[in-house]
Amino acid sequence: MPSRKFADGEVVRGRWPGSSLYYEVEVLSQDSKSHLYTVKYKDGTELELKESDIKPLTSFRQRKSGSSSSSPSRRRGSRSRSRSRSPGRPPKSIRRSASQHAETKEKKEIVEINLSPLKQSGNSISRYNGEPDRIERNDISHRNIQDKPYLSQESSYLATQYSLRPRKEEIRFEEVISQEERNVVKGPKSVRTFEITATEPEDLEFGGGFGAFSIMIGLPVILFMLLLMCREKDPSLVNLPPPLPPLANFWETRVFGVYLLWFFLQALFHLLPIGKVVEGTPLYDGRRLKYRLNGFYAFILTSVVTGISLYWGMELYYVYDHFLQFAVAATVFSVALSIYLYVRSLKASKEELSPGKSGNIVYDFFIGRELNPRIGHFDLKYFCELRPGLIGWVVINLIMLLAEMKVQQRETPSLAMILVNSFQLLYVVDALWNEEALLTTMDIIHDGFGFMLAFGDLVWVPFIYSLQAFYLVSHPNEVSWLFASIIIALKVSGYTVFRCANSQKNAFRKNPNDPNLAHLKIIHTSSGKNLLVSGWWGFVRHPNYLGDLIMALSWSLPCGFNHILPYIYVIYFTILLIHREARDEHQCKKKYGLAWEKYCQRVPYRIFPYIY
């Protein structure tokens, strides 16, 4: 067994992975098998380094005492041929001797950079060895920790607490960046921002360009097939495909006009100066966009307009009678919107583009190139996420309830229809009431706005999520009060898991020092964010997904067990969340590295306890 070069507890300099920069670290241990050293940086980050990436303090040349400045940007070191002079910096008139020049060629100074400690908060797991080491909050005040403002935990791409000021003329940015992120030291607070580069072909999601094209063709086909099956007397899968109506029955200009009226009515409600204005997560250039939170008010106004329409005797049954045509109209509009988004993204600056763009035309059209497309202050992606589709889902459910009473000649709606309407109404109201939580989702902070989100928000949500109510109009199902009680209990349990998990996460992101969260344990990460490792997020990695799936099942159970059609949503939603979890896992591994591996060791199950 080879002897160790560095002992436990020894203070040395360790190279930061992916760069040529060395920081002061403490050696914690060495793995006897891999011979990797576990070192701890000043900010608490622990990494495993090779012996070749560690150097003793004595191997670093000391700074000349002629300069009193401690800023690395003012340190003077030896020049090399690879050095690029800043265009705005005049050349030095001091000549160097031949001996100095030769010495420069033989030795290359390693630039020292101060790594300021992170601001600690909460009980933490500073080192994982099977059981977490707790650090009490009242002990933190006794530590010598640099007090810096704590930026929002919602930022997924900012390492906010590092004070990195390398000498710009001596270090090329390419030496300090990862494949997808470019560190630019900017401003007095040394906040790191990032320039987005195209996603590598092997990293493309959804099967790349071919997969994206297949999805864009397949989703509308599946949608129309499911809607046609709901109209059939026996909507069994053995009867696929359902008979197609004449092509003329797929389109009606009046229906398209009604859909446009609905879309722009919601846009008008969104523009009303009501509701608070909040800032979103920091973007890659450090900016934070502002959003007006008035989705719940828009829902109230929509309810008033719908009530007035019913009072005036407007025949809302028209929507049920032309439901397929409304789905076609929404699809045409979403495609037109996607084309507009792609064309305008060609003129967008690099800072405005999504990190998921690839350079592949088909894939970028699908995933979206521009991250936050706006017309003035009107954010197109944010508006479409919650307004036309989500509120439209509730209105469609109400129309199906009225249609059931008319088609089945009932004086009151069935218990099954009431359960479906009530459960899904609660879900939508909850989303609108907690609208601010949307700003931290992958849709907003990572995905561009293209066909995937446009079709999903404007077509898939209102017409597929309302499938249970649409099914019950033509296929009634009588539910006993005992079975209804079981379904309600299932819904309540799913909603409890979903809401409590999301509330805990959002409260922690807003204020990690909240006394109500003092009992929670955390893992510090090198990005400045902390990972919850107890509470709901210590149960499974995505408890909100688990609650979502339980609620989805409760929406389908009132439809009975005669056909699988009402459960298509649950099946689709399970596949969607498993795929989304895989995307989350990929992003978290890139962002958090070793800290994420520790979290996965502590919380092994992803969505389903003891299963997955």
C-alpha positions in Angstrom: 0.0 0.0 0.0 1.6 3.3 -1.1 2.3 5.9 1.7 0.2 8.9 2.0 1.6 12.2 0.9 -0.9 14.4 2.9 -2.1 13.7 6.4 -5.6 14.2 7.9 -6.1 17.7 9.1 -3.2 19.1 7.0 -3.9 22.5 5.3 -2.9 22.4 1.7 -4.1 23.9 -1.6 -6.6 21.9 -3.8 -7.4 22.5 -7.4 -11.0 23.4 -8.1 -12.4 20.7 -10.5 -12.5 21.9 -14.2 -10.1 24.8 -13.6 -6.5 25.6 -13.0 -7.3 27.5 -9.7 -6.1 26.4 -6.3 -7.8 27.1 -3.0 -6.8 26.5 0.6 -8.4 23.3 1.8 -8.2 20.9 4.8 -7.5 17.2 4.2 -10.2 15.2 5.9 -9.4 11.6 4.8 -8.1 9.3 2.0 -9.9 6.4 0.5 -7.6 3.4 0.6 -9.0 1.9 -2.5 -9.4 4.8 -4.9 -6.6 6.8 -3.2 -8.7 9.9 -3.5 -8.4 12.6 -0.8 -11.6 14.1 0.7 -10.9 17.8 1.2 -13.0 20.6 2.7 -13.0 24.1 1.3 -13.5 27.2 3.3 -17.1 27.5 2.3 -17.8 24.0 3.7 -17.8 22.2 0.3 -16.3 18.7 0.4 -14.9 17.2 -2.7 -12.8 14.2 -3.6 -9.5 15.1 -5.3 -6.6 13.1 -6.8 -3.2 13.5 -5.2 -2.0 15.3 -8.3 -4.6 18.0 -7.7 -3.3 18.8 -4.3 -0.1 20.8 -3.5 1.5 21.8 -0.2 1.4 25.5 0.7 5.1 25.8 0.4 5.0 25.1 -3.4 3.3 28.4 -4.0 5.3 31.5 -4.6 4.6 34.3 -2.2 3.4 37.6 -3.5 5.9 40.4 -3.7 5.7 42.7 -0.7 5.8 45.8 -2.9 2.0 45.8 -3.3 -0.2 46.5 -0.3 -3.4 45.5 -2.1 -4.9 42.2 -1.2 -7.1 42.0 -4.3 -6.0 39.2 -6.6 -6.9 41.4 -9.6 -4.0 43.7 -8.6 -1.4 41.0 -8.0 1.4 41.0 -10.5 2.7 37.7 -11.8 4.9 36.4 -14.6 3.7 36.8 -18.1 3.4 33.9 -20.5 2.8 33.7 -24.2 -0.8 32.5 -23.7 -1.7 35.7 -21.8 -4.1 38.0 -23.6 -3.8 41.7 -22.8 -7.0 43.5 -21.9 -7.7 45.9 -24.8 -8.3 48.8 -22.5 -5.0 48.3 -20.5 -2.0 50.3 -21.8 1.3 48.3 -22.1 3.8 48.5 -19.3 6.9 50.6 -20.1 9.0 48.6 -17.5 11.4 46.3 -19.3 12.2 43.0 -17.8 15.7 41.6 -17.7 16.8 38.5 -19.6 17.0 36.6 -16.3 13.5 37.5 -15.3 12.2 36.5 -18.7 14.0 33.1 -18.5 12.6 32.6 -15.0 9.1 33.3 -16.3 9.5 30.6 -18.9 10.6 28.0 -16.4 8.1 28.7 -13.7 4.4 29.5 -14.0 2.8 31.2 -11.1 -0.4 29.7 -9.8 -2.9 32.4 -9.1 -4.3 32.5 -5.6 -8.0 33.4 -5.2 -9.9 33.8 -2.0 -12.9 31.6 -1.6 -15.1 33.5 0.9 -17.2 31.3 3.2 -20.8 30.7 2.6 -23.3 32.2 5.0 -24.4 29.2 7.0 -28.0 28.7 8.0 -29.9 26.0 9.7 -28.9 22.6 11.0 -26.6 21.1 8.4 -25.0 18.0 7.3 -21.4 19.1 6.8 -20.1 15.6 6.3 -22.0 12.5 5.5 -20.8 9.3 7.0 -24.0 7.4 7.5 -25.6 9.7 10.0 -25.7 13.5 9.6 -23.7 15.8 11.9 -26.0 18.4 13.3 -25.0 22.0 13.5 -27.2 24.0 15.7 -28.3 27.5 14.6 -27.2 29.2 17.8 -23.7 27.8 17.3 -23.3 29.4 14.0 -23.1 32.9 15.4 -19.8 32.0 17.2 -18.1 31.2 14.0 -16.0 33.6 12.0 -18.3 33.7 8.9 -18.3 36.5 6.4 -21.8 38.1 6.5 -23.0 38.5 3.0 -26.6 39.0 1.8 -28.3 35.7 1.1 -29.6 35.6 -2.4 -32.7 33.7 -3.2 -32.6 29.9 -2.9 -34.6 29.8 -6.1 -31.6 30.5 -8.3 -30.5 27.4 -10.0 -27.5 28.8 -11.7 -25.9 31.4 -9.3 -23.1 30.6 -7.0 -23.8 33.7 -5.0 -21.5 33.5 -2.0 -18.1 33.1 -3.7 -15.9 36.1 -3.9 -13.9 35.2 -7.0 -11.8 37.9 -8.5 -9.1 36.3 -10.7 -6.7 38.4 -12.6 -8.6 38.7 -15.8 -5.5 39.2 -18.0 -3.8 36.0 -16.7 -6.7 33.5 -16.7 -8.7 32.6 -19.7 -12.4 32.0 -18.9 -12.3 28.7 -20.7 -10.0 27.4 -17.9 -12.6 28.1 -15.2 -15.9 27.1 -16.8 -17.8 23.9 -17.1 -19.1 22.7 -20.5 -22.3 24.6 -20.2 -21.6 27.5 -17.9 -19.2 30.5 -18.2 -18.2 32.4 -15.1 -18.0 36.1 -15.5 -16.9 38.1 -12.5 -19.1 41.2 -12.5 -19.7 44.1 -10.1 -18.6 44.8 -6.6 -20.6 41.8 -5.1 -18.7 39.3 -7.3 -22.0 37.6 -8.4 -21.3 34.9 -10.9 -23.4 35.0 -14.0 -23.4 32.6 -16.9 -23.4 32.7 -20.7 -25.5 29.9 -22.2 -23.9 27.6 -24.7 -25.7 25.1 -26.9 -26.6 21.8 -25.5 -24.3 19.0 -26.8 -26.1 16.5 -29.2 -25.6 13.6 -26.8 -27.3 15.6 -24.0 -30.5 16.3 -26.0 -33.7 15.2 -24.3 -36.8 13.6 -25.7 -34.7 11.6 -28.3 -33.2 14.7 -30.0 -34.6 16.1 -33.2 -36.3 12.8 -34.3 -37.9 12.3 -31.0 -39.1 15.9 -30.9 -40.6 15.6 -34.4 -42.4 12.4 -33.4 -43.9 14.0 -30.3 -45.1 17.0 -32.2 -47.0 14.7 -34.6 -48.0 12.1 -32.1 -49.5 14.2 -29.3 -52.2 15.8 -31.5 -53.1 12.4 -33.0 -53.4 10.9 -29.5 -55.5 13.9 -28.3 -58.0 13.6 -31.2 -58.2 9.9 -30.9 -59.1 10.0 -27.2 -61.7 12.7 -27.7 -63.3 10.6 -30.5 -63.3 7.5 -28.3 -65.1 9.4 -25.5 -68.0 9.9 -27.9 -68.2 6.1 -28.7 -70.8 3.9 -27.0 -68.1 1.4 -26.2 -64.8 3.2 -25.8 -62.7 0.1 -25.5 -59.1 -0.1 -26.7 -60.0 -3.1 -28.8 -62.1 -0.8 -31.0 -59.1 1.4 -32.0 -58.9 3.4 -34.1 -62.3 5.1 -33.7 -64.2 6.0 -36.8 -63.2 9.3 -38.2 -65.8 12.0 -38.9 -65.7 13.9 -42.2 -62.8 16.3 -42.4 -65.2 19.2 -42.6 -66.2 18.4 -39.0 -62.8 19.2 -37.7 -62.9 22.9 -38.4 -65.3 25.8 -38.0 -64.2 29.4 -38.3 -66.7 30.5 -35.6 -65.2 28.1 -33.1 -61.7 29.5 -33.8 -63.1 33.0 -33.3 -64.6 32.0 -29.9 -61.2 30.5 -28.9 -59.4 33.7 -29.8 -61.9 35.6 -27.8 -61.2 33.4 -24.8 -57.4 33.8 -25.1 -57.4 37.5 -25.4 -60.0 37.9 -22.6 -57.5 36.1 -20.3 -54.7 38.3 -21.6 -56.8 41.3 -20.7 -57.3 40.0 -17.2 -53.6 39.4 -16.9 -52.8 43.0 -17.8 -55.1 44.5 -15.2 -53.0 46.4 -12.5 -54.2 44.2 -9.6 -52.1 41.8 -7.6 -48.6 42.1 -6.2 -45.5 42.3 -8.4 -42.6 40.0 -7.5 -39.2 39.2 -8.8 -38.4 35.9 -10.4 -35.2 33.9 -9.9 -32.0 35.5 -11.0 -31.2 35.0 -14.7 -27.8 34.1 -16.1 -26.8 37.7 -16.5 -27.9 38.6 -13.0 -31.2 40.3 -13.9 -34.4 39.4 -12.2 -37.6 39.8 -14.2 -40.8 41.1 -12.6 -44.1 39.2 -12.6 -47.6 40.3 -11.6 -49.4 37.7 -9.6 -53.0 38.1 -10.4 -54.0 34.6 -11.6 -56.5 34.1 -8.7 -58.1 37.5 -9.5 -58.3 36.4 -13.2 -60.1 33.2 -12.1 -62.6 35.3 -10.0 -63.3 37.6 -13.0 -63.7 34.6 -15.3 -66.2 33.0 -12.8 -68.2 36.3 -12.8 -68.3 36.4 -16.6 -69.3 32.7 -16.8 -72.1 33.3 -14.2 -73.4 36.3 -16.1 -73.4 34.3 -19.3 -75.5 31.6 -17.6 -77.9 34.2 -16.2 -78.4 35.7 -19.6 -79.2 32.2 -21.0 -76.1 31.7 -23.1 -76.0 28.1 -24.4 -72.7 26.8 -23.1 -73.6 23.4 -24.4 -72.2 24.7 -27.7 -68.7 24.0 -26.4 -69.5 20.3 -25.7 -71.2 19.9 -29.0 -68.1 21.3 -30.8 -65.5 20.0 -28.4 -63.3 18.4 -31.1 -63.4 21.5 -33.1 -62.3 23.6 -30.1 -59.4 21.2 -29.6 -58.4 21.7 -33.3 -58.6 25.4 -33.0 -56.4 25.4 -29.9 -53.9 23.2 -31.7 -53.7 25.5 -34.7 -53.2 28.5 -32.4 -50.5 26.8 -30.5 -48.6 25.9 -33.7 -48.9 29.4 -35.0 -47.7 30.7 -31.6 -44.7 28.3 -31.7 -43.7 29.5 -35.2 -43.8 33.1 -34.0 -41.7 32.2 -30.9 -39.1 30.5 -33.0 -38.8 33.3 -35.6 -38.5 36.0 -32.9 -35.9 33.9 -31.0 -33.6 34.2 -34.0 -33.2 37.9 -33.2 -32.8 37.4 -29.5 -29.5 38.0 -27.8 -27.5 35.2 -26.2 -28.5 36.2 -22.7 -32.1 35.7 -23.6 -31.8 32.2 -24.9 -32.6 29.0 -23.0 -29.9 26.7 -21.8 -31.7 23.8 -23.5 -31.2 25.1 -27.1 -29.1 22.8 -29.3 -28.7 24.3 -32.8 -31.0 21.6 -34.2 -33.9 23.4 -35.9 -36.6 20.8 -35.2 -35.5 20.2 -31.6 -35.2 24.0 -30.8 -38.7 24.5 -32.3 -40.0 21.9 -30.0 -38.1 22.8 -26.8 -38.0 26.6 -27.4 -35.0 28.8 -27.9 -35.9 31.9 -26.0 -36.2 31.5 -22.2 -38.5 34.4 -21.4 -40.1 35.8 -24.5 -41.9 39.1 -23.7 -43.9 41.7 -25.6 -43.1 44.8 -23.5 -43.8 43.6 -20.0 -46.2 40.8 -21.1 -44.4 37.5 -20.5 -45.8 35.0 -23.0 -44.6 31.8 -21.3 -45.7 32.9 -17.8 -49.1 33.9 -19.1 -49.7 30.6 -20.9 -48.6 28.5 -18.0 -51.6 29.3 -15.8 -54.2 31.3 -17.6 -55.9 30.2 -20.8 -55.4 26.4 -20.3 -55.7 26.0 -16.5 -58.7 28.3 -16.1 -60.1 26.9 -19.3 -59.9 23.4 -17.7 -62.3 24.5 -14.9 -64.7 26.2 -17.3 -64.8 23.0 -19.5 -65.5 20.8 -16.5 -68.5 23.1 -15.6 -69.7 22.8 -19.2 -69.5 19.0 -19.0 -71.5 19.0 -15.8 -74.2 21.0 -17.5 -74.0 18.8 -20.6 -74.4 15.7 -18.4 -77.7 17.1 -17.0 -79.0 17.8 -20.5 -77.8 14.6 -22.2 -78.9 12.3 -19.4 -82.0 14.4 -18.5 -81.0 14.8 -14.9 -82.2 17.5 -12.6 -78.9 17.4 -10.6 -75.5 16.3 -11.7 -74.3 12.8 -10.7 -72.1 12.3 -7.6 -69.3 11.1 -9.9 -69.4 14.4 -11.9 -69.5 16.4 -8.7 -66.4 14.7 -7.3 -64.4 15.2 -10.5 -65.4 18.9 -10.7 -64.7 19.5 -7.0 -61.3 17.7 -7.0 -60.0 19.4 -10.1 -61.4 22.8 -9.1 -59.5 22.6 -5.8 -56.3 21.7 -7.8 -56.6 24.7 -10.1 -57.5 27.2 -7.3 -54.5 25.9 -5.3 -52.2 26.5 -8.3 -53.5 30.0 -8.8 -53.5 30.9 -5.1 -49.8 29.7 -4.9 -48.9 31.3 -8.2 -45.5 32.5 -7.0 -44.3 28.9 -6.7 -44.5 28.7 -10.5 -41.4 31.0 -10.8 -39.2 28.3 -9.3 -40.2 25.4 -11.7 -38.1 23.9 -14.5 -40.6 25.3 -17.0 -39.8 28.9 -16.0 -36.1 28.8 -15.1 -34.8 26.2 -17.6 -37.0 25.4 -20.5 -37.5 27.7 -23.4 -40.9 28.6 -24.8 -41.6 26.5 -27.8 -44.1 23.9 -29.1 -43.7 21.7 -26.0 -45.0 24.2 -23.6 -47.3 26.1 -26.0 -49.2 22.9 -27.0 -49.0 21.5 -23.4 -50.4 24.7 -21.8 -53.0 25.6 -24.4 -54.2 22.2 -25.7 -53.1 19.3 -23.6 -54.1 20.7 -20.2 -57.6 21.9 -20.9 -58.6 19.0 -23.3 -56.8 16.0 -21.7 -57.1 16.9 -18.1 -60.9 17.3 -18.5 -61.2 13.9 -20.0 -62.9 12.4 -17.0 -65.7 14.9 -17.1 -66.0 14.6 -20.8 -66.2 10.8 -20.4 -69.0 10.9 -17.8 -71.3 12.9 -20.1 -71.8 9.8 -22.3 -70.8 7.1 -19.8 -72.6 7.7 -16.5 -71.4 5.9 -13.4 -73.2 5.7 -10.1 -70.9 6.0 -7.1 -72.0 4.8 -3.6 -71.4 7.1 -0.7 -69.1 4.6 0.9 -66.9 4.5 -2.2 -67.1 8.2 -2.5 -65.8 8.6 1.1 -62.8 6.4 0.2 -62.1 8.5 -2.9 -62.4 11.7 -0.9 -59.9 10.3 1.7 -57.5 9.4 -1.0 -57.8 12.9 -2.5 -57.3 14.6 0.9 -54.2 12.5 1.6 -52.7 13.2 -1.9 -53.4 16.9 -1.5 -51.9 17.0 2.0 -48.6 15.5 0.7 -48.6 17.7 -2.4 -49.3 21.0 -0.6 -47.2 20.4 2.5 -44.2 19.4 0.5 -44.4 22.4 -1.8 -45.1 24.8 1.1 -42.1 23.5 3.0 -39.8 23.8 0.0 -41.1 27.3 -0.9 -40.8 28.5 2.8 -37.2 27.3 2.9 -36.3 29.0 -0.3 -37.8 32.3 0.8 -36.2 32.3 4.3 -33.8 29.5 5.3 -33.5 31.1 8.7 -37.2 30.8 9.5 -37.4 29.5 13.1 -40.3 27.2 12.0 -37.8 25.4 9.9 -35.1 25.1 12.6 -35.8 21.3 13.0 -34.9 20.6 9.3 -31.5 19.2 8.4 -29.7 20.4 5.2 -26.8 19.6 3.0 -24.7 22.6 1.9 -23.7 22.7 -1.8 -21.0 24.5 -3.7 -23.6 26.5 -5.6 -24.7 28.4 -2.4 -28.0 26.6 -2.2 -28.9 24.1 0.5 -30.7 20.8 0.0 -33.4 19.8 2.5 -32.7 16.3 3.8 -35.5 15.9 6.3 -39.2 16.6 6.6 -41.2 15.8 3.5 -38.0 16.0 1.4 -36.3 13.4 3.5 -39.2 10.9 2.8 -38.7 10.8 -1.0 -36.8 13.1 -3.3 -40.0 14.3 -5.0 -42.9 14.1 -2.5 -44.8 16.7 -4.5 -44.9 14.3 -7.4 -46.1 11.5 -5.2 -49.0 13.7 -4.0 -49.8 14.7 -7.5 -50.1 11.1 -8.6 -52.4 10.2 -5.7 -54.7 13.1 -6.6 -54.7 12.1 -10.3 -55.9 8.6 -9.3 -58.7 10.1 -7.2 -59.9 12.1 -10.2 -60.3 8.9 -12.3 -61.9 6.5 -9.7 -65.3 8.2 -9.9 -65.5 7.1 -13.5 -65.7 3.4 -12.5 -63.8 0.5 -13.9 -65.7 -0.3 -17.2 -63.0 1.2 -19.4 -59.4 2.2 -19.2 -60.1 5.5 -21.0 -60.6 7.6 -17.8 -57.3 6.3 -16.5 -55.3 7.4 -19.5 -54.5 10.6 -17.6 -53.1 8.7 -14.6 -50.9 6.5 -16.9 -49.7 9.5 -18.9 -49.1 11.5 -15.8 -47.0 8.8 -14.2 -44.8 8.5 -17.3 -44.5 12.3 -17.4 -43.4 12.7 -13.8 -40.9 9.8 -14.0 -39.4 11.5 -17.0 -39.5 14.8 -15.4 -37.8 13.4 -12.3 -35.0 12.0 -14.5 -34.6 15.5 -16.0 -34.4 16.9 -12.5 -31.9 14.3 -11.5 -29.7 15.2 -14.4 -29.8 18.9 -13.7 -29.2 18.4 -10.0 -26.1 16.2 -10.6 -24.6 18.9 -12.7 -25.4 21.7 -10.3 -24.7 20.1 -6.9 -22.2 17.3 -7.7 -21.0 15.5 -4.5 -23.7 17.2 -2.4 -26.4 15.6 -4.6 -24.8 12.2 -4.3 -24.9 12.6 -0.5 -28.6 13.6 -0.7 -29.3 10.5 -2.8 -27.6 8.3 -0.3 -29.7 9.8 2.5 -32.9 9.7 0.5 -32.7 6.7 -1.8 -36.3 6.6 -3.1 -37.3 9.1 -5.9 -41.1 9.2 -6.0 -42.6 5.9 -4.6 -41.4 4.8 -1.2 -39.7 1.4 -1.2 -40.6 1.0 -4.9 -38.8 3.7 -7.0 
